[in-house]
Amino acid sequence: MKILVVDDQVNILTLVQLVLEDEGYDVHTVSSGIEAITRTETQVYDLILLDLMMPKMTGYDTLSILRKESRTRHVPIVAFTAKILRGDESDMLKEGFDGYLEKPFRPEELTHIIKKHLT
């Protein structure tokens, strides 16, 4: 299974990549929404893990574009964020995310959410 991880923090990208590759996933990483959109034009992913708080293009903006494209319309996209406030969970689902993972996370939480959305 091929997973795209989108986050503007290199340490987060590295950690997620190590955890998921250890589980046998093919993990690709990019540091912006713009890069994610470009990457999905040439690659097919089974799941996208998308940070919400990024400069220039937020996760919500990126999600909106990805949901309009036929190649990514039905790909599970999981929000990845450090700031979840009351009501944010339902807002994320209403906007089109398939789930969410709160930072900081434990490796088992990450693998659980990935497996849940890939089955």
Rosetta constraint file for C-alpha pairs under 8 A:
AtomPair CA 1 CA 25 HARMONIC 5.46 0.50
AtomPair CA 1 CA 26 HARMONIC 6.00 0.50
AtomPair CA 1 CA 45 HARMONIC 7.68 0.50
AtomPair CA 1 CA 46 HARMONIC 6.02 0.50
AtomPair CA 2 CA 25 HARMONIC 6.14 0.50
AtomPair CA 2 CA 26 HARMONIC 4.65 0.50
AtomPair CA 2 CA 27 HARMONIC 5.91 0.50
AtomPair CA 2 CA 28 HARMONIC 7.57 0.50
AtomPair CA 2 CA 44 HARMONIC 7.69 0.50
AtomPair CA 2 CA 45 HARMONIC 5.13 0.50
AtomPair CA 2 CA 46 HARMONIC 5.37 0.50
AtomPair CA 2 CA 47 HARMONIC 6.93 0.50
AtomPair CA 3 CA 25 HARMONIC 6.99 0.50
AtomPair CA 3 CA 26 HARMONIC 6.17 0.50
AtomPair CA 3 CA 27 HARMONIC 4.92 0.50
AtomPair CA 3 CA 28 HARMONIC 6.18 0.50
AtomPair CA 3 CA 45 HARMONIC 5.61 0.50
AtomPair CA 3 CA 46 HARMONIC 5.88 0.50
AtomPair CA 3 CA 47 HARMONIC 5.01 0.50
AtomPair CA 3 CA 48 HARMONIC 5.73 0.50
AtomPair CA 3 CA 49 HARMONIC 7.48 0.50
AtomPair CA 4 CA 27 HARMONIC 6.02 0.50
AtomPair CA 4 CA 28 HARMONIC 4.88 0.50
AtomPair CA 4 CA 29 HARMONIC 5.73 0.50
AtomPair CA 4 CA 30 HARMONIC 7.59 0.50
AtomPair CA 4 CA 36 HARMONIC 7.77 0.50
AtomPair CA 4 CA 45 HARMONIC 6.51 0.50
AtomPair CA 4 CA 47 HARMONIC 6.50 0.50
AtomPair CA 4 CA 48 HARMONIC 4.76 0.50
AtomPair CA 4 CA 49 HARMONIC 6.22 0.50
AtomPair CA 5 CA 13 HARMONIC 6.89 0.50
AtomPair CA 5 CA 16 HARMONIC 7.78 0.50
AtomPair CA 5 CA 17 HARMONIC 7.90 0.50
AtomPair CA 5 CA 27 HARMONIC 7.21 0.50
AtomPair CA 5 CA 28 HARMONIC 6.21 0.50
AtomPair CA 5 CA 29 HARMONIC 4.77 0.50
AtomPair CA 5 CA 30 HARMONIC 6.40 0.50
AtomPair CA 5 CA 48 HARMONIC 5.94 0.50
AtomPair CA 5 CA 49 HARMONIC 4.78 0.50
AtomPair CA 5 CA 50 HARMONIC 6.18 0.50
AtomPair CA 6 CA 13 HARMONIC 7.50 0.50
AtomPair CA 6 CA 29 HARMONIC 5.98 0.50
AtomPair CA 6 CA 30 HARMONIC 5.09 0.50
AtomPair CA 6 CA 31 HARMONIC 5.54 0.50
AtomPair CA 6 CA 32 HARMONIC 6.20 0.50
AtomPair CA 6 CA 33 HARMONIC 6.94 0.50
AtomPair CA 6 CA 36 HARMONIC 6.65 0.50
AtomPair CA 6 CA 48 HARMONIC 7.58 0.50
AtomPair CA 6 CA 49 HARMONIC 6.10 0.50
AtomPair CA 6 CA 50 HARMONIC 4.86 0.50
AtomPair CA 6 CA 51 HARMONIC 5.89 0.50
AtomPair CA 7 CA 12 HARMONIC 7.07 0.50
AtomPair CA 7 CA 13 HARMONIC 6.32 0.50
AtomPair CA 7 CA 29 HARMONIC 7.88 0.50
AtomPair CA 7 CA 30 HARMONIC 6.67 0.50
AtomPair CA 7 CA 31 HARMONIC 4.91 0.50
AtomPair CA 7 CA 32 HARMONIC 6.34 0.50
AtomPair CA 7 CA 50 HARMONIC 6.62 0.50
AtomPair CA 7 CA 51 HARMONIC 5.12 0.50
AtomPair CA 7 CA 54 HARMONIC 7.16 0.50
AtomPair CA 8 CA 13 HARMONIC 7.99 0.50
AtomPair CA 8 CA 30 HARMONIC 7.81 0.50
AtomPair CA 8 CA 31 HARMONIC 4.42 0.50
AtomPair CA 8 CA 32 HARMONIC 5.99 0.50
AtomPair CA 8 CA 51 HARMONIC 7.75 0.50
AtomPair CA 8 CA 54 HARMONIC 6.05 0.50
AtomPair CA 8 CA 55 HARMONIC 7.91 0.50
AtomPair CA 9 CA 13 HARMONIC 6.45 0.50
AtomPair CA 9 CA 31 HARMONIC 7.09 0.50
AtomPair CA 10 CA 14 HARMONIC 6.12 0.50
AtomPair CA 10 CA 31 HARMONIC 7.54 0.50
AtomPair CA 11 CA 15 HARMONIC 6.16 0.50
AtomPair CA 12 CA 16 HARMONIC 6.07 0.50
AtomPair CA 13 CA 17 HARMONIC 5.98 0.50
AtomPair CA 13 CA 29 HARMONIC 6.45 0.50
AtomPair CA 13 CA 30 HARMONIC 7.98 0.50
AtomPair CA 14 CA 18 HARMONIC 6.14 0.50
AtomPair CA 15 CA 19 HARMONIC 6.24 0.50
AtomPair CA 16 CA 20 HARMONIC 6.06 0.50
AtomPair CA 16 CA 110 HARMONIC 7.96 0.50
AtomPair CA 17 CA 21 HARMONIC 5.83 0.50
AtomPair CA 17 CA 27 HARMONIC 5.95 0.50
AtomPair CA 17 CA 28 HARMONIC 7.64 0.50
AtomPair CA 17 CA 29 HARMONIC 7.58 0.50
AtomPair CA 18 CA 22 HARMONIC 6.07 0.50
AtomPair CA 19 CA 23 HARMONIC 6.65 0.50
AtomPair CA 19 CA 107 HARMONIC 6.43 0.50
AtomPair CA 19 CA 111 HARMONIC 7.79 0.50
AtomPair CA 20 CA 24 HARMONIC 6.56 0.50
AtomPair CA 20 CA 25 HARMONIC 5.59 0.50
AtomPair CA 20 CA 26 HARMONIC 7.85 0.50
AtomPair CA 20 CA 27 HARMONIC 6.95 0.50
AtomPair CA 20 CA 111 HARMONIC 6.94 0.50
AtomPair CA 21 CA 25 HARMONIC 4.91 0.50
AtomPair CA 21 CA 26 HARMONIC 6.30 0.50
AtomPair CA 21 CA 27 HARMONIC 6.44 0.50
AtomPair CA 23 CA 111 HARMONIC 7.79 0.50
AtomPair CA 30 CA 35 HARMONIC 6.03 0.50
AtomPair CA 30 CA 36 HARMONIC 6.25 0.50
AtomPair CA 31 CA 35 HARMONIC 6.87 0.50
AtomPair CA 31 CA 36 HARMONIC 7.90 0.50
AtomPair CA 32 CA 36 HARMONIC 6.32 0.50
AtomPair CA 32 CA 54 HARMONIC 6.85 0.50
AtomPair CA 32 CA 55 HARMONIC 7.78 0.50
AtomPair CA 32 CA 57 HARMONIC 7.25 0.50
AtomPair CA 33 CA 37 HARMONIC 6.26 0.50
AtomPair CA 33 CA 54 HARMONIC 7.74 0.50
AtomPair CA 33 CA 57 HARMONIC 5.73 0.50
AtomPair CA 33 CA 58 HARMONIC 6.89 0.50
AtomPair CA 33 CA 59 HARMONIC 6.70 0.50
AtomPair CA 33 CA 61 HARMONIC 7.92 0.50
AtomPair CA 33 CA 62 HARMONIC 5.31 0.50
AtomPair CA 34 CA 38 HARMONIC 6.29 0.50
AtomPair CA 34 CA 57 HARMONIC 7.08 0.50
AtomPair CA 34 CA 62 HARMONIC 7.44 0.50
AtomPair CA 35 CA 39 HARMONIC 5.97 0.50
AtomPair CA 36 CA 40 HARMONIC 6.17 0.50
AtomPair CA 36 CA 62 HARMONIC 7.88 0.50
AtomPair CA 37 CA 41 HARMONIC 6.56 0.50
AtomPair CA 37 CA 62 HARMONIC 7.27 0.50
AtomPair CA 37 CA 65 HARMONIC 7.71 0.50
AtomPair CA 37 CA 66 HARMONIC 6.84 0.50
AtomPair CA 38 CA 42 HARMONIC 7.38 0.50
AtomPair CA 39 CA 43 HARMONIC 6.01 0.50
AtomPair CA 40 CA 44 HARMONIC 6.21 0.50
AtomPair CA 40 CA 45 HARMONIC 7.40 0.50
AtomPair CA 40 CA 71 HARMONIC 7.50 0.50
AtomPair CA 40 CA 72 HARMONIC 7.37 0.50
AtomPair CA 41 CA 71 HARMONIC 7.67 0.50
AtomPair CA 44 CA 71 HARMONIC 7.22 0.50
AtomPair CA 44 CA 72 HARMONIC 7.95 0.50
AtomPair CA 45 CA 72 HARMONIC 7.98 0.50
AtomPair CA 45 CA 75 HARMONIC 7.16 0.50
AtomPair CA 46 CA 75 HARMONIC 6.06 0.50
AtomPair CA 46 CA 76 HARMONIC 7.11 0.50
AtomPair CA 46 CA 118 HARMONIC 7.19 0.50
AtomPair CA 47 CA 75 HARMONIC 5.73 0.50
AtomPair CA 47 CA 76 HARMONIC 5.01 0.50
AtomPair CA 47 CA 77 HARMONIC 5.93 0.50
AtomPair CA 47 CA 78 HARMONIC 7.75 0.50
AtomPair CA 47 CA 114 HARMONIC 7.84 0.50
AtomPair CA 47 CA 117 HARMONIC 7.68 0.50
AtomPair CA 47 CA 118 HARMONIC 7.14 0.50
AtomPair CA 48 CA 75 HARMONIC 7.24 0.50
AtomPair CA 48 CA 76 HARMONIC 6.36 0.50
AtomPair CA 48 CA 77 HARMONIC 4.72 0.50
AtomPair CA 48 CA 78 HARMONIC 6.26 0.50
AtomPair CA 49 CA 77 HARMONIC 5.88 0.50
AtomPair CA 49 CA 78 HARMONIC 4.88 0.50
AtomPair CA 49 CA 79 HARMONIC 6.15 0.50
AtomPair CA 49 CA 80 HARMONIC 6.35 0.50
AtomPair CA 50 CA 59 HARMONIC 6.10 0.50
AtomPair CA 50 CA 77 HARMONIC 6.83 0.50
AtomPair CA 50 CA 78 HARMONIC 6.04 0.50
AtomPair CA 50 CA 79 HARMONIC 5.07 0.50
AtomPair CA 50 CA 80 HARMONIC 5.43 0.50
AtomPair CA 51 CA 58 HARMONIC 7.85 0.50
AtomPair CA 51 CA 59 HARMONIC 5.59 0.50
AtomPair CA 51 CA 79 HARMONIC 5.90 0.50
AtomPair CA 51 CA 80 HARMONIC 4.43 0.50
AtomPair CA 51 CA 81 HARMONIC 5.58 0.50
AtomPair CA 52 CA 58 HARMONIC 5.59 0.50
AtomPair CA 52 CA 59 HARMONIC 3.91 0.50
AtomPair CA 52 CA 60 HARMONIC 6.37 0.50
AtomPair CA 52 CA 79 HARMONIC 6.39 0.50
AtomPair CA 52 CA 80 HARMONIC 6.18 0.50
AtomPair CA 52 CA 81 HARMONIC 5.64 0.50
AtomPair CA 53 CA 58 HARMONIC 5.59 0.50
AtomPair CA 53 CA 59 HARMONIC 6.34 0.50
AtomPair CA 53 CA 81 HARMONIC 6.92 0.50
AtomPair CA 54 CA 58 HARMONIC 5.05 0.50
AtomPair CA 54 CA 59 HARMONIC 6.80 0.50
AtomPair CA 57 CA 61 HARMONIC 5.95 0.50
AtomPair CA 57 CA 62 HARMONIC 6.56 0.50
AtomPair CA 58 CA 62 HARMONIC 6.25 0.50
AtomPair CA 59 CA 63 HARMONIC 5.94 0.50
AtomPair CA 59 CA 79 HARMONIC 7.58 0.50
AtomPair CA 60 CA 64 HARMONIC 6.17 0.50
AtomPair CA 60 CA 95 HARMONIC 7.54 0.50
AtomPair CA 61 CA 65 HARMONIC 6.59 0.50
AtomPair CA 62 CA 66 HARMONIC 6.19 0.50
AtomPair CA 63 CA 67 HARMONIC 6.00 0.50
AtomPair CA 63 CA 77 HARMONIC 7.84 0.50
AtomPair CA 63 CA 96 HARMONIC 7.41 0.50
AtomPair CA 63 CA 97 HARMONIC 7.59 0.50
AtomPair CA 64 CA 68 HARMONIC 6.61 0.50
AtomPair CA 64 CA 95 HARMONIC 7.97 0.50
AtomPair CA 64 CA 96 HARMONIC 7.99 0.50
AtomPair CA 65 CA 69 HARMONIC 6.74 0.50
AtomPair CA 66 CA 72 HARMONIC 5.54 0.50
AtomPair CA 66 CA 73 HARMONIC 6.29 0.50
AtomPair CA 67 CA 72 HARMONIC 6.11 0.50
AtomPair CA 67 CA 73 HARMONIC 4.33 0.50
AtomPair CA 67 CA 74 HARMONIC 7.50 0.50
AtomPair CA 67 CA 96 HARMONIC 7.70 0.50
AtomPair CA 68 CA 72 HARMONIC 7.71 0.50
AtomPair CA 68 CA 73 HARMONIC 6.09 0.50
AtomPair CA 69 CA 73 HARMONIC 5.59 0.50
AtomPair CA 70 CA 74 HARMONIC 7.83 0.50
AtomPair CA 71 CA 75 HARMONIC 7.95 0.50
AtomPair CA 76 CA 97 HARMONIC 7.51 0.50
AtomPair CA 76 CA 98 HARMONIC 5.81 0.50
AtomPair CA 76 CA 117 HARMONIC 6.46 0.50
AtomPair CA 76 CA 118 HARMONIC 7.69 0.50
AtomPair CA 77 CA 97 HARMONIC 5.46 0.50
AtomPair CA 77 CA 98 HARMONIC 5.55 0.50
AtomPair CA 77 CA 99 HARMONIC 7.13 0.50
AtomPair CA 78 CA 97 HARMONIC 5.73 0.50
AtomPair CA 78 CA 98 HARMONIC 5.56 0.50
AtomPair CA 78 CA 99 HARMONIC 4.79 0.50
AtomPair CA 78 CA 100 HARMONIC 5.03 0.50
AtomPair CA 78 CA 101 HARMONIC 7.12 0.50
AtomPair CA 79 CA 92 HARMONIC 7.40 0.50
AtomPair CA 79 CA 97 HARMONIC 6.30 0.50
AtomPair CA 79 CA 98 HARMONIC 7.80 0.50
AtomPair CA 79 CA 99 HARMONIC 6.20 0.50
AtomPair CA 79 CA 100 HARMONIC 4.35 0.50
AtomPair CA 79 CA 101 HARMONIC 6.18 0.50
AtomPair CA 80 CA 100 HARMONIC 5.76 0.50
AtomPair CA 80 CA 101 HARMONIC 4.97 0.50
AtomPair CA 80 CA 102 HARMONIC 5.99 0.50
AtomPair CA 80 CA 103 HARMONIC 6.97 0.50
AtomPair CA 81 CA 100 HARMONIC 7.69 0.50
AtomPair CA 81 CA 101 HARMONIC 6.57 0.50
AtomPair CA 81 CA 102 HARMONIC 5.19 0.50
AtomPair CA 81 CA 103 HARMONIC 5.58 0.50
AtomPair CA 82 CA 102 HARMONIC 5.52 0.50
AtomPair CA 82 CA 103 HARMONIC 4.41 0.50
AtomPair CA 82 CA 104 HARMONIC 6.64 0.50
AtomPair CA 83 CA 102 HARMONIC 7.36 0.50
AtomPair CA 83 CA 103 HARMONIC 7.75 0.50
AtomPair CA 84 CA 88 HARMONIC 5.77 0.50
AtomPair CA 84 CA 89 HARMONIC 7.19 0.50
AtomPair CA 84 CA 102 HARMONIC 7.10 0.50
AtomPair CA 85 CA 89 HARMONIC 7.85 0.50
AtomPair CA 87 CA 91 HARMONIC 6.34 0.50
AtomPair CA 88 CA 92 HARMONIC 6.05 0.50
AtomPair CA 89 CA 93 HARMONIC 6.45 0.50
AtomPair CA 89 CA 100 HARMONIC 7.48 0.50
AtomPair CA 90 CA 94 HARMONIC 6.05 0.50
AtomPair CA 91 CA 95 HARMONIC 6.10 0.50
AtomPair CA 92 CA 96 HARMONIC 6.56 0.50
AtomPair CA 92 CA 97 HARMONIC 5.55 0.50
AtomPair CA 92 CA 99 HARMONIC 7.64 0.50
AtomPair CA 92 CA 100 HARMONIC 7.73 0.50
AtomPair CA 93 CA 97 HARMONIC 4.90 0.50
AtomPair CA 93 CA 98 HARMONIC 6.15 0.50
AtomPair CA 93 CA 99 HARMONIC 6.72 0.50
AtomPair CA 98 CA 117 HARMONIC 7.76 0.50
AtomPair CA 99 CA 113 HARMONIC 7.90 0.50
AtomPair CA 101 CA 105 HARMONIC 7.40 0.50
AtomPair CA 101 CA 109 HARMONIC 7.83 0.50
AtomPair CA 101 CA 110 HARMONIC 7.21 0.50
AtomPair CA 101 CA 113 HARMONIC 7.40 0.50
AtomPair CA 105 CA 109 HARMONIC 6.36 0.50
AtomPair CA 105 CA 110 HARMONIC 6.81 0.50
AtomPair CA 106 CA 110 HARMONIC 6.58 0.50
AtomPair CA 107 CA 111 HARMONIC 6.30 0.50
AtomPair CA 108 CA 112 HARMONIC 5.94 0.50
AtomPair CA 109 CA 113 HARMONIC 6.26 0.50
AtomPair CA 110 CA 114 HARMONIC 6.26 0.50
AtomPair CA 111 CA 115 HARMONIC 6.05 0.50
AtomPair CA 112 CA 116 HARMONIC 6.03 0.50
AtomPair CA 113 CA 117 HARMONIC 6.33 0.50
AtomPair CA 114 CA 118 HARMONIC 6.20 0.50
AtomPair CA 115 CA 119 HARMONIC 6.27 0.50
